[in-house]
Each structure stands twice: as structure tokens, then as C-alpha cells.
Amino acid sequence: MKKALTTALLLFVLPLGLFGCSNESNSSSSESSSSTKTEQSSSASSSTTPSASTSTTITHAKRAIKVRYEKAKFTTTLDREYREEYLYRNVPGTVDSNKVDSWDNLNVSENKLVHVNKKAIATFKDDDDNEYDHEDFYRITLGNQSGKQYWVGDDVLQNDHENDYDD
């Protein structure tokens, strides 16, 4: 009789206990993953949408490990997909709060001449595989607007440069 009672108890109570624990762990992990997804989407939306206002500030950008500056002096035009990139006041990753300006306020087109006067090679550490990634940024002035200088990614400019870092 003891054996039958113990067997019945194990057959009914043990699976019920395991099912209850696994159900709770799934719901808590799904809650935490949904909050993580919400955090990621909210941070992405605040950093990737420069509005129609004059500038937006990005405060949670990834920090650069090292930035190397080089002299550069050439004139080129904007790439046809230049609006997908941003105009930064500082090299991304070098300051905690970086202002981002909108292309809409500058009245430019893809045939607009830009003057490049400096290049920055920023090194970032990739969190996924712990390797170093290099990104090129150029300091430009738009046409005759010598007062305003912006930092842009290399995708904004029409020219392809042969001596860029490429991992």
C-alpha cells in the first residue's frame, strides 16, 4: 500500500509541480525579454530620428575606444542616399551628448559640393564577438558655409577611399 501511494503521489504531484515551475519561469522570462525589447526599441527610436527641428541630442551612443585624426583636404559631392545618415557636431563616440542636425534645414541636394578638411577613424569594440570595428567620419563644410562644420559618416560622401580600415 505504501508503494502504491508513493507511486501515485509521484505520478500526480511531481508533474504538476514541474509544470507549475516551468510555466512561471516562461512567463517571467517573456516579461523580461519584452521589457528588454521595449527598452531597445525606445532607445533606438530616440537616437535614430532627427526631427524637423534644428538639432537633436543623442546621449546614449556607444563610446569609442580610440579615435585617430588625419588631415584630409578634398572636395566631393554628396552620395544619393545621404539623407539616411546624420550630421554630427562631434565625432560619434567621443562625447556623452552629441548634437545631431537635420538635412532638411540645410537646403542641400546630392549634387551639392562639400569640402572635407579632416578625417577621424573611430575604433569601437563589438559586444557580440569582442572584436574591434573601425568607422570613418569626415568633417565637412557645405559649399560656401565656412562657419558650420559637421561630422558625417563615410557613406554620405560620393568618393570611395582606397586606404580605409576594413576588418
Secondary structure as UniProt FT lines:
FT   HELIX           2..48
FT   STRAND          55..58
FT   STRAND          66..78
FT   TURN            80..81
FT   HELIX           82..84
FT   STRAND          87..88
FT   TURN            92..93
FT   STRAND          98..101
FT   HELIX           103..106
FT   TURN            110..111
FT   STRAND          113..125
FT   TURN            127..129
FT   STRAND          132..142
FT   TURN            143..144
FT   STRAND          150..153
FT   TURN            154..155
FT   TURN            162..163
//
